[in-house]
């Protein structure tokens, strides 16, 4: 709510007091600027009223009027809120233990204003833990905006009262709320209702201000006592609290001006002790707190207010508090300006190992980082001290927040060592945020365990530009890849189990298993009804199916020779590349040959990277094609009835993982690697959430795998089509080392020392190799996005080589070309790159796709081969042509293309460096990932193991650690 709402609704309404031991229910944060002035103790509403000899009657009439005023103004404030938020319906949850008297007044008042109420009624003998459990549920329920506890004196305990979240505490009775009150913070005048009502009555009865009055709080205890003392003292009154048993009670009663009674008078206290001129307010029967009182009236006086008047006023204030809390909740849902504390970096020379650098830095607590970038407490799920999952509800909360600018990091055709795209990505965000004070987010992919334990190593970046803690980033993280492995292998197990059961059981037996009797009747599940619909069977009653319909329903008739779904493991285990399953005697001779793939190559990983939410993911999982049946029709995961189980396994993996860089800037890690065999980009969800969090002027830097011809092309043609995202800039990473290789230098072999051509100045090799850089810039220009070249500088690069690369890059159409030293200097070494990116992002963007989806599959493959790879044409094998025909007939011809080819060359031959031309691109097979939403042609002989042994070695040295990893890999593979 904007601050100007205060001027629109300028009513002043009375304060309310916290009843003894009242705890609000959790539901959602709220607080209304509109209502902040309503309950001020010094406002005009406290001074209005008619003073007469019959003070009690005048006070009662005044309290009724005040209650009506609060109800009317609350209704107007709610209407105003609902104009801006039409779906808003503030809800109060009332937790009642035992006696249910007073609920009708609460419900009627809420309905009159337009508020929802939910009553939770517990028996009088319920335990403390049972009450707390109910409160905890309400605390986590976003549809509940306020909690009112009606516990009575017997059920009220400190643990129960303080179980309520302060932001849902309509009665302001928690220790947190009372502490703020005592210290002078009335939380924008969201005050205890009962205390507010009592103060209003006292001022009406006094006919003047309370300044200088002596007020005796008799038998008042708990939160009500604390609240009344605070308010009375602020009004200048002298307060004394005492129990009924106090020996000086008679003297105190004669000397006081006013008495507030909080409990029933004992019979042994005579009425004659009362000063005839005393003003008395009885709040011993607290309707909000659920204390209904009993016994004779505590004290006689000539000016006493009936309990009902206090009740009406307190309930009205309670409802007003709910609207204030709701408005505060709305305010808390808005975008928050970052308050990021970056970590200091003190680079050493020579640069230590990556693990030494990582362990030398002390990361911030992940909850601290989350608060700094505007995440709410209920939007993160913390994993240890340095990792947290971010809930997708953030996208709904910030749906009206403008996106920041998206920056894509790609690269030239790499050497087997890699050229440091992850390092550039991290160095760039460290420069933007830690040094230029611009909001930025890095979005990276989770590394596979295979390459991590191979020669390549992890993917956390390197040197002084990496994600920390490095070990947690590279190993397990938050278990996303394990979840994908479990889901993938569950589907594989379901395929083989279904084949076995269909081969060994009759139609009737299968039907009894799939649609069992439950309490004497059969009932189709939702997923079974969907299958019946696909079969053209419209019957809803399981008993009405014919024998033929039952047979069609229960039998998938999977052709085992067409099964494309394989089991996966996230380890380079070469002995699983071809296996036989079903050799146990229990499988009754139904064996077949299959193989394991690496986990991150699973279609489920691609679905995770491209999905827009949980329901979309479930739909995509159901579309996964696992085989054909014997009639040539597709068999999907939906046919197996397993999509619900797959979605449950993936329910946490769908949430991006929050981590931080060495300089304390935020990073999302989500989805997996391998742009040669998959689309190789971080998740759509991570990018979208980050774009909301950085704000309109911020930057999200996301990475595409391998060279621009692979990862970037798939980013534009697949990821951008799926998500609607459009990058503002492409950062193209190059190294002198890779350019020398493309210029005719000797082969670069992972695990072997570099030849002298790579460690000594050689301008001719660099100049000749820049043809590959020119080609990659040209590829980016096909999509109409500005390009900035980031030259990742190594210690063996000469100044002349660096200058030559930057000169050629600019002449070839790059917006800028910048040498980067982030590996050795951290963000400070990438400041020039960050400034170049910001300048390029302000240039006009003419983004376009490479091809129209409505083109035939063959034509789309040809466009990629010719415009991106430089091929003269394509050559389809008979198998690939047959598959293209089948997919086109099945209605999948309008899907984008995800080429599976080597990353080591623009062509299909890894040894063809530079810019090959005039070649024919062979397409050996064509497959479909219908769930992920693309067709993937297999180019040449690309395999899942091809990327398992690369390692980025910024120092150009093969260390003992690398040799040890090579030795381990040799044993493993």
N, C-alpha and C positions, 0 to 999 in steps of 0.2 A: 504494500500500500504506500502511495506517495505521501510525503509530508503535507502536501496541500490538502489532504483529506481532513486534517485537523481544522482547517478554516471552514470546511464545508459543513461539519457537524460540531458546533462549538458548545454543546451542552455540558453542564457541570453536574456530576452525579455523585452520590455519597460513597464513602469508603466502606469496605466490607472486611470482616475480621475472620481470621482462621479459626475454625472451631477446634476444640481440643482433639488432637490426633486425627486429622483428616488428610488423606493422601489422594492426589489426583491420579487418574488412570492415564497411561501413556497412549498416545495416538498420533499426534503430530504437533510440531512446534507451531505456535501461533502467538500473535500479539498484535493489537491494533493501535496504530497511531491515532486512529479516530477516537478511540476510547481513552487515550492516555490522560485526558483532563477530566474525565467524567467523575472520578472518585476522589478528587483532591479534597483533603480535610478542610482546607481553607477556602473552598469554592463557595459560590453564592447559594448553592443548593443546601448547604449546611446552616445557612443563616435564615432561610425562608421558613414560614410557618406562623401560626397564630398562637400567641401566648394568652392564656386566660386562666382563670381560677381553676377550671377543670383542665389542668395541664395534661393529664393522661389522655383525655378525649382529643384535645388539640394535637397532641403528638401522634396519636393513632391516625387521625385524619391526614396529618402531614406525611406520615410514613406511607400511607396508602397512595397518596399523591406522588410521593417520590418513587415508589415502586412502579407506578404507572409510567412515570417519566422515563425511568430506566428501561422499562420494557419497550416503550415506543421508540426511544432513541437507539436501542439495541437492534430493533427490527429494521430501522432505517439504515443503520450501519451495515447490517447483514445484506440488505438489498443492494447497497452500494458495492459491497465486495462481490456479490454474485453477478453484477453487471460486467465486471472485469474478469470474473472466473465463473462462467455459467454452470460448470459441473460441481461447484463447491457446495457442500452440505455439511456444515460443522456438526459433529456428533459427540455427545457427552455420554460416557459410560458410567453408570452408577453401580458400585459394588456394595451390595446390601447383605449384612449378616444378621440373621434373626428377624426381629420386628420390622414389618414393612410399612408401618404408618408413615405418612408424609410423602410417599412416592407420587400420589396423585397430584399434589401441588407442584412438585418438581416437573412432572411430565406435562401438565397443563401449561405451565409457564413457558417451557421449552417450545411446545407446539404453537403457542401464541406468537412467539418471536419467529418461528420457522426453523427451529433447531431439531435435530434428531436426538433421541435418547435410547440407550441400550441398558436395560437393567439386568444385572447378574445377581441372582438371589441365592445365597448360600445358607445352609442350616445353622442354627445357633451353636451346634456342637462341632463345627468344622475346625480343623487345626490351623495354626498360624501359617504353616507351610502351604496349605491348600489355598488360603487367601492370597499369599504372596505369588503363588503360581498363576493365579488368575490375573493378578496385577501385571506380572511379567509378560503375559500374552498380550495384554492391552498396550503395554509399553511399546511392543514391536509391531503393533497393528497400525499401519499408516492411515486407516480410515477413522481412527479414534483420535479426536483432537483434545479431549479433556477427560479427566477421571475424577469422580467424586466418591469418596469413601464414606459409607454410612455404617459404622462398625459398632457403635455403642461403647460404653465404658468397659465392658467385659472383654470385647474382642479387640479393642484398640491397643496395639503395642507399637513401640518405636520401630521395630523391624518392618512391620506392615506399612506404617505411615511412610517410611523412607524408601519403600520399594517403588513408589511412584516416581516417574521421571519428573524433575522440576518443570520441564516445559509443558507438561500435561496436568499440572497440579492446580486445579481451579480453586481449591480451598486454601492454597498457600500455607500448607501445614507441615511440609517437609522441613528438615533441619536446614537444608540449603536455602529454601525460601525465607525462613525465619531469620537466618544469619544475614541475608541481604537486607531484610527489613530493619534489623537491629543496627546495622552499619549505615543506615540512611538511604539504602537503595530500595525503592518500592517497586522495582521492575516495571517502570512505565505505568505506575498506578494500577497494576493488577494486584489488588489487596485482598486480605482475608474477608470473606463476605459477612460473617457474623460480627466481627469487630467493626466493620464499616457500618453495619446497621445499628449497633449499639452507640457508636459515636454520633450518628445522625440523631438518634432518639434523645441522647443526653443534651445535645445542643438545642433541640426543640423544647425540651422540658425546662432548660435553664433560661430560655428566652434571651440569652446573651451569649457571649463567647465563654469558653471554658477556662480562659486565662485566670489563674489564681484560685480556681476551685479545688476543693479537697475531694478526691474520689476514692472511695474504699472498694476494692475488688474482693468481695467476700465469697470464699469457696470457689473462686475461679482458678482453673489450673490449665496447664499445657499450653498449646499454641495460642488459644484465646487470651490467656493471661499475658503472654509475651506481646502479642499484637496490640492489646489495649494499652499496656504500659507504654509502648513506643508511640502510639498515636496521641495519647493523653499528654504525655510529656512534651511532645512537639507543639501541642496547643497551649502549653503553659500551665497545665493542671498538675497538682501534687497528688501522686498516687501511692496508695498503701495496699499491699496484698496481705490477706490474713485468712486462716482457716476458721471454721465455726468454733473450734475448740480453744481459741486463743483467750487467755484470761482477761486481757484488757479490752475484750470485744465491746462491752457496754460503753466504755469511755470513748472508744473509737466511733461507735455509732452516733453518739451525741455530738461529737466534734466534727463530723464529716458533713459535706454539703450534698454528696451524691453517693449512692451505693449501686454497684453492679453485682447482682447475685448470680453465681455460677452453679449452685447446687441447692437442693432442697434443705430448708431449715430443720435442724433437729428439734424434736418436741420439747426438750429441756430448755431451750432458749426462749424466754418470755417475749411476747410482742411489745411489752411496755418499754423495752430497751430502745425502741425506735424513736428518734427525734421526729416530732410531728411535721416539721417543715422539710424533712429529707426528701430528696428526689431518688426514686428507686427504679431500676430497670432489671427485669428478671429474664435471664437467658439460660436458665437451668434446663429448659426443654429445648434442645438444639435440633431443629428439624434436619439441618444439613448433615450433622454428625450422626444422627440416628439415636440421640439420647432423648427419650420421651418423658423422663421425670415421673415423680409420684409424690404423694404426701400433701400436707396442708401448705397453703401459700406461705412463702418464707417470711415476709415482713409486710406490715401494713404501712401505707404512707398516703399522703394526700395527692401525690402525683406519681401514679404508677402506670406504665404502659403495658397493655395486654401482650401476652407472648405471641399471639397471632400476628401482630403488627411487625414484630421483629422478624418472624418467619418469612412473611411476604417480602420484606425489604431484602433479607439475606438471600432468598432464592433468586430474586431479580438481579442482585449484584453478582451472584454465582453465574447466571446465564450471560451477564455482561462480560464477566471474566473469560468465559468460553470464547466469545467473539474476539476478545483481545488476543487470547492465545492463538486463535485461528489466524488472525492477521499477522501475528509475529511469525507463525509457521510459514505463511505465504512469503513474508520478507526473507526468511531464511532459505526459501527455495530459489531465490533469485541468484544470479551470477555474482560471485564475490571477487573483488580485486585481490590479486596474489600478494602475499606478504612473505616472499621467499627469502630465506637466509641461506646464502650460498656457502659452501665449504671452501676454506682456503687451501690452496695447492702450492707446494714448494718443490718444484721439479729439481731432481738431482742430475748431475752429469758425472760419469756416464749414466744413462738411464738404466735403472734396475730391471729385474724381470717383472713381467706382468703381475705375477702372484705377490711379489714383494711390495709392489706399488699398491695393489688392492688392499693388502693386509695392513699397510702403514696408515691408511686413511680410516678415520672413525665416521661411519655413516650416521646420518640422522635416523631417529626412530621413524618407521614408516608412517605411524599415526601422525607424527609431527609434520612430515612432508605432505601428507594428505590434507591436513588443515591449512597449510600454507598455500596450497593451490586451489582451495575452495571446495574440497570434498566434504560432505557431511558425514557425521559419525556412522549413520546407518547405511552409508553407501560403500563402505569398505569392509572386507573380511580379512583380518590380519593373519598372516602365516609367519609366525616368529617375529623377529624384530625388524627385518629389512624387506619384507615382501607383503603384499596385500592384493587380494582380488578386488576389483571395482565392479559394483553391481550396475546392471544395464538400466536401472531406474533413473540414473543420472540423465540419460538421453531425454526422458520424458520431462524431468525437472527443468532442463535447460533447452527445451525444444525451440523457444523463441529467441535464444541467444545467437547472435550472428557468429558464423564460423570464422576461424582464423585463416591463414594462408597455408596451403599444402605444398611442401617441397619434396620432390622425389630424388633420391640418391641412386644413381645407376653407375655403370662403369664401362670402360673399353673392354675388349676381349681379354680376359685375364691370363696370366701365367698359372701353372699349377699351384703356385704359392699364394694366389689371391693378391689383390691390390689395395685392400684396406677400406672397402666401402663402409663397413660397420664403424671403423675407427674415425672416418671422416664424418659420418652421421653424428657420432657422439661428440667429437671435437667441435662440430658446428653448433650444436645446441648449447654446449658449455660456453662457447664464445658469445652466442646471442644473449643468453640469460645471465651468466655470471659476470660478463664483461661489458656487454652493451645494454644490460638491464631490460631486455625485451623478453616477454613470455615466450617460451618455446618448449616443445615436447618431442622426444625421440620415440619412434615406434619401430621396434626391432622384432626379429623372429627368434623363436626359441631354438637353440642348437640341438641337433640330434646327437644321441650318445655314440652313434657309430663314428662320425668324424671326430668327435671330442676325444675318443680313445684311439683314434687313428693318428696319422701324421699331421693332419690339419690342426687339430686342437679345437678349442672352444670358439665362441663367437661373441664374446663380451667386449670386443674392441681390443685395444692394446696400448701399452705405454701409459701416458697420462691422459688418455681419452678412452675410458672404458666404464662399463657398468659394474657397480660393486654391490655386494661381495661377489667376486668373480666365481668362486666355487659354487655358490648357490645359483647363480645365473646359469652355469654350464651343466650342473648336475641336478636332475629332477625338477628343479624350480618349484612349481606348485602342482606338479603331477599331470599337466595337460597331455603330454605325449603318452603317459601311462594310461590315461582315460581313453585316448584314441586307440591304443593297442587293445585294451579290454573290449571296447565296442566293436572294433574290427574283427577280433577273434570270436566274439560272441556270435556275430553274424555268420562267420565261417563255420562255426560249430552247428548253428541252426540249419545251415544248408545240408551238411552231411547227415545230421540227425533226421531231417525230413526225408531225405532219400532212403535212409535205412527203414524208417517206419512205413513209407509207402511201398517198399519192396517186400515187406514182411507181414503186412496187415491188410485185412479186407476194408472195403469202403465203410461198412457199418462200424467196425472197430475204430477206424480213424475218426469217424463222425462222433462217436461216443467220447473220444479223447478231446476233440476240438470243441464240441458243444456238450459238455457233461450235464447230467441232471443235477439240479441244485434245489433242495426242498421240493422235489417232485416235479420240477419243470425245467425245460431247456430255454436258454435265452442267448441270442446273438450279441456279441460285443460290438462296439462301434466299428472297430477295425474289420470285423467279419462282415458287417453290413456293407462296408465300403467294398470289400472284395466281391460280395454278391452283386453289387451294382455294376462293377466292372465286367462281371460275367453276364450281365443282362438279366439277372434274376431279381425281381422286385419284391419277393415274398419276405415278410418280417417274422413269421411264425416258423420256428425250426421244425415243427411237426408236419408242415405242409409241403416240404420239399419232396420231389419225386426221386426215384433211385438214380436217374440220370443226372439230376441237379445235385444230388448229394455227391456223386462221383466227381463231377466237375468242380465242386466246391472243395473237396478234401484232397484232391490230387493235383500237385503242381507239375508232375511228370517231367522233372528236370533232366535235360540231356547232359550227362556228366562231361561229355567232351567239349561242352560250350561254357563250362564254369570259368568265369574270369575273376571271381573273388578269392583272394589268397590270404593266408594268415600272415601276420607281420611280427617283427621283433625289432627293437631299436638298438641292435648290435650288429656289427659286421661279422656274421657267422657264415662263412662260405659253404659249410657242409649242409646248410639248410636251403641252398639254392634249388635243389631238386630232392623231393622226398616222396615216400609212399605212405599214405594214411589208410587206416582200416585193417591193419594186420592182426589185431587182437581177435581171439576166438569169438568174443561177444559181438563183433561186427559182422559175423556170419558170412565172411568171404567177400564182402562188398568193399574192396580196396580200390584206390585210384592214385595216380601220380599228381603231385601238386608241388608247390614251392612256398617259401617265405619271401616276402619283400621287406624292405626297411620301413619302419612304422610311419615315418613322416611322408612316405609316398602314398599312404592310404588315401582313398577318396574322401574319407571322413576328415582328414586334415584339410583338404581343399574346401570341403563344406564349411568347416570351422572358420576358415579364413574369409569366406565370401558371404556368410550368413548375416542377416540383419537382426536376428533375434531368436528367442527360443522356439516360437511357433514356426518361424521360417525354417529353422534348422530341422525341426521334426518333419516338416514337409519334404525337405531336401533328402533327409535320411531315408524316407519312404520311397523316394524315386530311384535309389541306387539299384542299378541293374547288376544282378549277380550271375545270370546265365540265361539261356533260352530253354524253352520246353521242347518236347519232341515234335511239336507242330511248328516250331520256329518262332514262337511268340516270346516276348521278354518276360523274365521272372524277376521281380523286384523284392526289396526288403519288406515292402508293404504286404506283398503276397505271403511272405513268411510270418507276418503278424508280429514283427519284432521291433517296430519303430519306437514304440513307447519305451521299451527296455533300453534301446540305444540312446534315446534322449535323456533318460535318467542317468546313464553313465556319463553323459556329456554336459550335465546341467551346471557343473562348476567350471568345466573347461571353457565354456563359452564366455566367461568373464575375463577381461584382460588383467594381466599381473602388473602391478605398479612397483617399480624399483627406482634407483637413482644413479646418477653419474658420480665420478670422483669429485666433482664440484657441487654436488647436492642438487642438481637439476633433475626434473622428473623424466622417467622413461616408462613406456609401456612395452611389455614383452608378450607377444601373442602370435599364435600360429607358427608354422614351421618353415624350414629351408627348402632348397632344391628347385631352382627355377629351370633346370634342364629337363627334369622329369615331371614337374608340377608347375603351377603358375608362380610359385616362389616369391610371394609378397606377404607382408604382415597383414593382420586382419582388418577388414572393413570396420568392425566395431571399435578396435583400438584407435584407428584414425579418426572416426567420427566423434568418439568421446573426447579425444585429445583436442580436436578442432573446437569443440565447445568450451573446454577448460581454458585454452590459451586466450580466448577473447578475440575480438575483431582484429586487433592489431598484432596478434601473436602469430607464431609459426609452428607448424607440425612438420617434422622431418622424418619421412618414412623411407624405408630401404627396399629396393627391388634386387632380386638375386642375379649374380653373374653380370654379363655384359648387357648393354642397352638393347642388343638384338634379341635377347631372351627375356630377362626379367622386366625391362621397361616396356617392351612391346606387349607383354601379357598384362602388365599393370594397366596400360591404356585400353587395350582391346577387350580385356575380361573384367578386371577389377573396377575400372571406371564405369563400364556399362552397367555392372551389377549395382554399384553404390551411388552413382551420380556424382562422384567426387571428380574434381578437376584440379590438377596441380598448377601452381603459379609459376614454378621454376623447376627445371631439371638440373641437378648437380651431377656432372659427369666426372667420375674419378679416374685418373690416369697416373701411371708411374713411368719414370724414365726406364726402369727395368723392363716393363712390359713392352714399351715402344721399341726398345732395342731388339727384343725378341721378334716383334713383327717386322722389324727392318732387316732381318736376316741373321740375327744373332744365334748362337748355338742353343740347343734345346735346354730348357730349364726343367730340372728333375727334382721332385719333392724329396727331401732327405739328403740331397747331395750339395756340396759347396758350389756357389756360383762361379762360372768361368770369368776370366779376367775382363772379357768384353763388357761385363755388367758392373765391374767395380772400378773401371778406368774410363776416362772421358772418351767418347766416340760420337762425335756430332753427326757423322754420316748415318750410322745405325739409327740414331734418334730421328733424324730428318726423314729417312725412308719409312720408319715405323709409324710416323705421324699420319700415314695414309689410313691406318685403322682408326685413329682418333677422328680424322675428318669424316670417315664413314659413319661413326657412331654419332657425331654431331648432326650429320645429314639425317640419320634415322630419327633423332629427336625432332628435327625440323619438319618431318613428315606429319607430326602431330600438332604443330603450331605452337609449341611451348618454348619460352626462352631457355637458353642453355648457359650455364656457368661451369667452366672446367676447373676442377680442383686437382692440382698436381700434388700428389702425396709425396713429399720430399724425403729421400733417404740420405743417410750421411755420406754415401759414396757418390751422390749426384753432384756434378760440378755446376757452378753458377751459369756457365755458358749453356749447358744442356737444359737447365731450368728455363732460362730466358728464351731459348729456341722453341721449346714446347709451348710456352705461353704466347709467343708471337704467332706461331702457326695456328694455334687454336683460335685466336681472335680473327685471323685472316680467313678462317674457315667458317665463320658465322657465329661463334660463341659470343655471348654478351660480354663476357669477361673470362679471364683465365688467371688463377691465383695460386701461387705456391703456398703450401700448408705445412706447418710444423707442429701440429697438435699432438703428435705422438711423443715428442720430446718436451713440449711446453704446455700441453693442456689447452684449454680454451683460448688462452692468450695467443697461441700459435695459429689460430683459425679466425681471428678477428677480421682480417682482410677478406677472407672468404665470406664471413657473415655479412659484412657490409656490401659485398658484391651481390650476394643473394637478395638482400633487401632492395637494392637498386633494380635488380632484374624483376623482382616481384611487382614492381610498380609499372613495368612495361605492359603494353597491350598483349592480351592473351587470345590467340586464335585457335584454341584447341579444337581438334577434329579427330574422328576415328579413321583408321586405315582402310576399312572396308565396310560395306553394308551387310548387315546380318542376313538379308533376304537373298544374297547371292548364293549360288550352289556351293556345296562344301568344297568341291575340287577347285573352284575359282578362288575361294578365300585362301586356300592353301597356296595356290599359285601366286597370289598377290603378296603374301608374306615372303615366299621364297624369292621373288624377284625384287621387290622394293626394299626388304629388310636384309636378306642374306646376300643379294647380288647374283642369284642363280639365273641361268638362261631360261630354264623351265623345270618342271617336276616330272617324275616318272613314277606312276602308280603300279604296284604289284597287283597281281590278280586278286590276292586276298584283300588288299586295301580297297580296290575298286568294288569288290563284292560287299565289303562292310559299308562303304559310302552309299551304295545303292540301298542297302538294308536300312540304314539310319534315315536316309531321305524318305523312304516309304513309311517309316514309323513316325514321321513328323518331327524329327530332330535336326532337320537340315538348316534351321535358322539359329543354331547355337554358335557361339564364337569358337575360335580355334586355339588350342593350346599345344604348340609344337613341342615334341619331346626329342631334343637333339643335343649333341655335345656342346658344352659351353666353351671349349678351348679353341674354337674357330668359328668364323662367320658361316662356314660351310658345314657339311656333314662329316668332314674328315678332320680329326683333331690336329693333324700335322700340317694342315694348310693354314699358314699364318698370314698376317697382313690383311689384304682385301682380295680374296679369291674372286674370279669372275668367269663367266662362260661355262660354268659347270651345270650338270643336271642333278637336281636334288631327288634322291630316291626315297620313296615313301613305302616302307616295308609292310606296315599294318596301320589300321585306323581303329581306334577304340573310342568309347563314349563314357564320360562321367556325367550321367544324366542328373544325379543329385547335385553335383557341384555346378553343373550347367555349362559344360563345354565338350567339344570333340577333340580328342588328342591323337594326331598322327604320329607314328613312330618313324623317325628319320634315321636311316642307316642302322647302326647297332648300338644305340644309346642304352646304357644299363644303369641300374640303381647304384652300382658300386663305383661309377666313374668319378663321383665327387667325394669319395670317402677318404681321400688321402692328402688333400690339399692343406697347406698351412700358410697363414700370413706370417712372414718373418721380417718385420720392419727393419731389423738390425742387419739383415743379410747374412746372419750367422746361424749355423746349425749347432745348437747347444747340446750339452749332455742330456738335458731333459728331452729334446727332440729325438736323440738317438735311442733313449730308453723307450720312448713311445713307439718308435719304428720297430724296435725289437719285440715289444709287446704285440704290436699289430701282426708281425710276421708269425708269431706263435698262434694268434687268434685266427688268422686267415689262411 
